[in-house]
């Protein structure tokens, strides 16, 4: 059975999402240690989403609640978020709904900016991380690979991503009302990770020419060389931050990279004043900033936060963080979104149909083994009677194939209809074959197993 525990911008506070992002890389392993029936885990953690996709190996009809509660305990242990908070925050999806949910997420349909392109890469990297950690499973592999294929299909066949929408571009669109001339704007890019390249491309599309880069992990020079911009050394970071018109942060650092103290010290160096004197500079709203203190916009795309909110206490500084950006996210383009959801639904049904058919595989194998054992016995008896004719053996094998044809067809039909129990009952009644199925192919709704909260 596939299970998804989901926290996102739709059901969770930014503070909870920020805490969940800390330690996310170690969460999958911690989950699997909590329950013996949990055989696979892939964690997708982005700036607006934390989701754990789990593979539960339990007999058909078993309740997944004990495994769900164990998984929540594992998430709590890895992230430090209280169990009660998680149980009241996380949405639970399981069975056939998991595929449709992940396919929609990977296609950008559940993003803050509907249709944004970064999420597909983030989902793909989550699977790669699970492979490295050895926490994935064959069913999760199939799920995530099909999600990537569906995302490409949605992108190619609908207009959902035609505008090149992304969280980075939305943030810069909001910044445009504060920027007079991008060509004259001094920009400091903080971070060289997965968002940095997209951020730089978006800045250049707007006409930004003076872009510098700083990396807390020391990768600035390499990034700067490959993108033909200026690298900022650690020793110059404070003053560069103080002199930039726009700072855009997108690092995976666990602590604040920019705070009021850094800007204070940078401003002191910039104005050639002692730090103590710089701290006496007036702190007032941006609109009332004195002329000697430049207006400065900071865009924080990091999770956890890269920028301490105390920077807004400084005169002339305005902060756009993920929480603020969400509020300004555009509405969905209804036609394109509708078309995309139709494709997602179709792909999810196909995925589930294959899973349902595979769910009866142990029973089908048991039946075929039973019939072929009988067949081999009859062929052996014929040989003992002196009948070594190849025609006799071929005829018996053909008969066995004909007899098995209808049960094979019915197994697929019953599996797709969710009536695996009928097939199992028939096997037991007619042949005495008893098979216990895993729950990987079952389809159920959240209402069938109750809420996550206990």
C-alpha positions in Angstrom: 0.0 0.0 0.0 1.3 3.5 -0.9 0.8 6.2 1.7 1.6 10.0 1.6 1.8 12.3 4.6 1.6 15.8 3.3 2.2 19.3 4.7 2.1 22.2 2.3 1.3 25.9 1.9 -2.3 24.8 1.7 -2.6 23.2 5.1 0.4 24.2 7.2 1.9 27.4 8.6 5.2 28.6 7.3 6.8 28.1 10.7 5.9 24.4 10.7 7.2 24.0 7.1 10.4 25.7 8.0 10.9 23.3 11.0 10.1 20.3 8.8 12.7 21.3 6.3 15.5 20.9 8.9 16.7 17.3 9.0 14.5 16.3 6.0 17.3 14.4 4.4 17.5 12.0 7.4 13.8 11.6 7.8 13.2 8.7 5.4 15.6 6.4 7.3 14.1 7.4 10.6 10.7 6.5 9.4 11.6 3.0 8.2 13.1 2.2 11.6 9.8 2.8 13.3 7.6 0.0 11.8 8.6 -3.4 10.3 5.9 -3.1 7.6 7.3 0.1 6.2 9.6 -1.1 3.4 10.2 2.2 1.5 10.2 5.9 2.0 10.9 9.0 -0.2 10.7 12.4 1.3 10.0 15.5 -0.8 11.0 18.7 1.0 10.8 22.1 -0.8 10.3 25.6 0.3 6.5 25.2 0.4 6.0 21.4 0.9 7.0 18.5 3.1 5.8 15.1 2.0 6.7 11.5 3.0 5.8 8.8 0.4 5.7 5.4 2.1 5.5 1.8 0.9 3.6 -0.3 3.4 3.9 -4.1 3.1 0.8 -5.4 4.9 -1.8 -8.1 4.0 -4.8 -7.1 2.0 -7.4 -5.4 4.2 -5.1 -4.4 7.0 -5.4 -1.0 8.6 -2.4 1.3 8.0 -3.0 3.4 11.1 -0.3 1.9 13.2 2.3 2.4 10.5 1.0 6.0 9.9 1.4 6.8 13.6 4.9 5.2 13.6 5.9 7.2 10.5 4.7 10.4 12.2 6.8 9.6 15.2 9.8 9.2 12.9 9.1 12.6 11.3 8.9 14.2 14.7 12.2 12.6 15.8 14.0 13.8 12.7 12.6 17.3 12.5 11.8 18.2 16.1 8.2 19.1 15.3 5.9 17.8 18.0 3.8 14.7 17.3 0.5 16.4 18.2 1.4 19.3 15.8 2.1 16.8 13.0 -1.1 14.8 13.6 -3.1 18.0 13.4 -1.2 19.3 10.3 -0.5 16.4 8.0 -2.9 15.3 5.4 -3.1 11.6 4.7 -3.5 10.1 1.2 -3.2 6.4 0.5 -4.0 3.8 -2.0 -4.9 5.0 -5.5 -5.0 8.6 -4.4 -1.3 8.8 -3.8 -0.4 8.5 -7.5 -2.8 11.3 -8.5 -1.5 13.5 -5.7 2.2 13.1 -6.6 1.5 13.5 -10.3 -0.3 16.8 -9.6 2.5 17.9 -7.3 5.2 17.1 -9.9 3.3 18.8 -12.7 3.2 22.0 -10.6 -0.6 21.9 -10.1 -0.2 22.1 -6.3 2.5 24.8 -6.2 2.2 28.3 -4.9 2.7 29.4 -8.5 0.6 27.0 -10.5 2.7 25.5 -13.3 6.1 26.4 -11.9 8.9 24.3 -13.3 11.3 23.8 -10.4 9.1 21.2 -8.5 9.7 18.5 -11.1 13.4 18.6 -10.6 13.0 18.7 -6.8 10.8 15.5 -6.9 13.4 13.8 -9.1 16.2 14.7 -6.7 14.1 13.4 -3.8 14.1 10.0 -5.4 17.8 10.2 -6.1 18.4 11.0 -2.4 16.3 8.0 -1.4 18.3 5.8 -3.7 21.5 7.0 -2.0 20.0 6.4 1.4 18.7 3.0 0.3 15.2 3.8 1.5 13.3 3.5 -1.8 11.3 0.4 -3.0 10.3 -1.0 -6.4 6.8 0.4 -6.0 8.0 3.9 -5.0 10.5 3.8 -7.9 7.6 3.0 -10.3 5.5 5.8 -8.7 8.2 8.5 -9.0 9.3 7.5 -12.5 5.7 7.7 -13.7 5.3 11.1 -12.0 8.2 12.5 -14.0 6.8 11.1 -17.2 3.4 12.7 -16.4 5.0 16.0 -15.6 6.7 16.1 -19.0 3.4 15.2 -20.7 1.5 18.0 -18.9 4.2 20.5 -19.8 4.2 19.4 -23.5 0.5 19.1 -24.0 -1.0 22.0 -22.0 -0.3 25.7 -21.5 0.2 25.3 -17.8 3.9 26.2 -17.9 3.9 28.3 -21.0 4.8 31.6 -19.2 7.9 30.1 -17.6 6.3 30.7 -14.2 8.3 30.1 -11.1 8.6 31.3 -7.5 11.8 33.2 -8.4 10.0 35.1 -11.3 7.0 35.8 -9.1 9.3 37.3 -6.4 11.0 39.5 -9.0 7.7 40.6 -10.5 6.8 41.8 -7.0 10.1 43.5 -6.8 9.6 45.4 -10.1 7.3 47.9 -8.4 10.3 48.9 -6.2 13.0 48.9 -8.9 13.3 51.9 -11.2 16.0 50.7 -13.5 17.2 47.1 -13.5 20.3 48.0 -15.5 21.4 50.4 -12.7 20.4 48.0 -9.8 23.2 46.5 -7.8 22.2 42.9 -7.0 23.7 40.5 -4.6 22.8 36.8 -5.1 23.4 34.7 -2.0 23.7 31.0 -2.7 24.9 28.9 -5.6 22.4 26.0 -5.3 19.5 24.8 -7.4 17.7 28.2 -7.3 20.7 30.3 -8.0 20.9 29.6 -11.8 17.2 30.2 -12.3 17.4 33.4 -10.2 20.3 34.7 -12.3 18.5 33.9 -15.5 15.4 35.7 -14.3 17.4 38.7 -13.2 19.1 39.0 -16.6 15.8 38.7 -18.4 14.7 41.8 -16.5 17.9 43.6 -17.6 20.0 43.4 -14.5 23.7 43.8 -15.3 25.5 44.3 -12.0 25.0 41.0 -10.3 27.5 39.6 -7.7 27.3 36.3 -5.9 28.3 35.1 -2.4 28.2 31.5 -1.2 28.2 30.6 2.5 29.7 27.2 1.5 32.6 28.8 -0.5 31.4 28.0 -4.0 31.0 31.6 -5.2 34.1 31.7 -7.4 33.2 28.6 -9.3 29.6 29.8 -9.9 30.8 33.3 -10.8 33.3 32.0 -13.3 30.8 29.8 -15.1 28.1 32.5 -15.2 30.5 35.5 -15.9 29.6 37.5 -12.8 31.6 38.8 -9.8 32.3 36.6 -6.8 32.1 38.1 -3.3 34.6 36.9 -0.7 33.7 36.2 2.9 35.6 39.2 4.1 33.7 41.5 1.8 30.2 40.0 2.3 29.0 42.5 5.0 29.9 45.6 3.0 28.5 44.1 -0.3 25.3 43.3 1.5 25.1 46.9 2.8 25.7 48.4 -0.6 23.4 46.2 -2.7 20.1 47.6 -3.9 18.6 44.1 -4.1 19.7 41.0 -2.2 18.2 37.7 -3.3 19.0 34.7 -1.0 18.5 31.1 -2.0 20.7 28.9 0.1 20.1 25.7 2.0 21.9 27.0 5.1 20.3 25.9 8.4 20.9 29.3 10.0 20.3 32.9 9.0 22.9 34.2 6.5 21.8 37.8 6.7 20.6 39.6 9.8 20.4 43.2 11.2 23.9 42.9 12.8 25.5 42.0 9.5 23.8 44.9 7.7 24.8 47.2 10.6 28.5 46.2 10.4 28.4 46.5 6.6 26.8 49.9 6.7 29.4 51.0 9.2 32.2 49.9 6.9 30.5 51.4 4.0 30.1 54.8 5.7 33.5 54.5 7.4 31.9 54.7 10.8 32.6 52.7 13.9 30.1 49.8 14.4 28.8 51.4 17.6 28.0 54.6 15.8 26.4 52.8 12.9 24.0 51.2 15.4 22.7 54.7 16.3 21.5 55.3 12.7 17.7 55.8 12.6 15.4 52.8 12.2 12.2 53.8 10.5 9.8 52.5 7.8 11.2 52.3 4.3 9.0 55.1 3.0 10.5 57.5 5.7 14.1 56.4 5.2 16.6 59.3 5.2 18.3 60.1 1.9 21.7 59.0 3.2 20.4 55.5 3.8 19.6 53.8 0.5 16.4 51.8 0.0 17.1 48.1 0.0 15.0 45.2 -0.9 15.8 41.7 0.4 14.1 38.6 -1.2 14.4 35.5 0.9 13.6 32.3 -1.0 15.3 30.0 1.5 13.8 27.4 3.8 14.8 27.5 6.6 14.8 31.2 6.4 18.1 32.7 5.1 17.2 36.2 6.5 16.4 37.1 10.0 13.2 39.2 10.1 15.0 41.7 12.3 16.5 43.3 9.2 13.2 45.1 8.8 14.0 47.1 11.9 16.7 48.9 9.9 15.8 52.1 8.0 15.2 51.6 4.3 15.1 47.8 4.3 12.1 45.8 3.1 11.9 42.0 3.2 10.0 39.8 0.8 10.0 36.2 2.2 8.1 33.1 1.1 5.2 33.8 3.4 4.7 37.2 1.8 5.2 35.9 -1.7 2.5 33.3 -1.3 -0.1 35.9 -0.6 0.6 37.4 -4.0 0.6 34.2 -6.0 -1.5 34.5 -9.1 -4.8 32.6 -9.6 -4.8 29.5 -11.7 -5.3 29.7 -15.5 -8.5 27.7 -15.4 -8.5 26.1 -18.9 -4.8 25.1 -18.8 -5.2 23.8 -15.2 -8.3 21.8 -16.1 -6.6 20.2 -19.1 -3.5 19.4 -16.9 -5.7 17.8 -14.2 -7.4 15.6 -16.8 -4.0 14.3 -18.0 -2.9 13.8 -14.4 -6.1 11.9 -13.5 -5.8 9.7 -16.6 -2.1 8.9 -15.8 -3.0 8.1 -12.2 -5.8 5.7 -13.2 -3.4 3.9 -15.5 -0.8 3.6 -12.8 -3.4 2.3 -10.4 -4.8 -0.2 -12.9 -1.3 -1.7 -13.4 -0.9 -1.8 -9.6 -4.2 -3.5 -9.2 -3.4 -6.1 -11.8 -0.1 -6.7 -10.1 -1.8 -7.1 -6.7 -3.2 -10.5 -7.7 0.2 -11.7 -9.1 0.9 -14.0 -6.1 -2.5 -15.6 -6.6 -2.0 -16.0 -10.3 1.4 -17.5 -9.8 -0.1 -19.9 -7.2 -2.8 -21.0 -9.6 -0.4 -21.5 -12.5 2.0 -23.5 -10.3 -0.9 -25.7 -9.2 -2.0 -26.4 -12.7 1.5 -26.9 -14.1 2.3 -29.3 -11.2 -0.7 -31.4 -12.2 0.3 -31.2 -15.8 3.8 -32.4 -15.1 2.4 -35.3 -13.1 0.1 -36.3 -16.0 2.9 -36.1 -18.5 5.1 -38.3 -16.2 2.4 -40.9 -15.8 1.9 -41.0 -19.6 5.6 -41.6 -20.1 5.5 -44.4 -17.5 2.7 -46.0 -19.5 5.0 -46.0 -22.5 3.5 -42.9 -24.2 6.5 -40.8 -25.0 4.8 -39.0 -27.9 5.7 -35.4 -28.2 2.2 -34.8 -29.6 0.7 -36.0 -26.3 2.8 -33.7 -24.2 2.1 -30.8 -26.6 -1.7 -31.5 -26.4 -1.7 -31.6 -22.6 0.3 -28.3 -22.4 -2.1 -26.7 -24.8 -5.1 -27.8 -22.8 -3.5 -26.4 -19.6 -3.0 -23.0 -21.4 -6.6 -23.0 -22.6 -7.9 -23.8 -19.1 -5.8 -21.0 -17.6 -6.8 -18.3 -20.1 -10.1 -17.4 -18.6 -8.9 -17.3 -15.0 -6.0 -15.0 -16.1 -8.5 -12.6 -17.9 -10.8 -12.7 -14.9 -8.0 -11.9 -12.5 -7.2 -8.7 -14.3 -10.9 -7.7 -14.5 -11.5 -8.4 -10.8 -8.3 -6.6 -9.8 -9.2 -3.5 -11.8 -12.6 -3.5 -10.1 -11.0 -3.8 -6.7 -12.5 -7.3 -6.2 -9.4 -9.3 -5.4 -11.2 -11.0 -2.6 -13.6 -12.7 -5.1 -10.7 -14.2 -7.0 -9.0 -15.4 -3.8 -12.3 -16.9 -2.5 -12.7 -18.8 -5.8 -9.2 -20.3 -5.7 -9.7 -21.5 -2.1 -13.2 -22.9 -2.8 -12.3 -24.7 -6.1 -8.7 -25.8 -5.5 -7.9 -25.3 -1.9 -5.3 -22.6 -2.8 -4.9 -20.0 -0.1 -2.9 -16.8 -0.8 -2.2 -13.8 1.4 -1.8 -10.7 -0.7 0.2 -7.6 0.1 -1.7 -4.4 0.2 0.3 -2.5 -2.4 -2.5 -2.5 -4.9 -5.4 -1.6 -2.7 -7.4 1.6 -3.4 -9.0 3.5 -0.5 -9.8 7.0 0.6 -8.7 8.8 3.7 -12.2 8.4 5.1 -11.9 4.6 4.9 -9.2 4.6 7.6 -10.0 7.6 9.5 -8.1 10.8 10.3 -4.5 10.9 11.1 -5.1 12.7 14.4 -5.8 10.3 17.3 
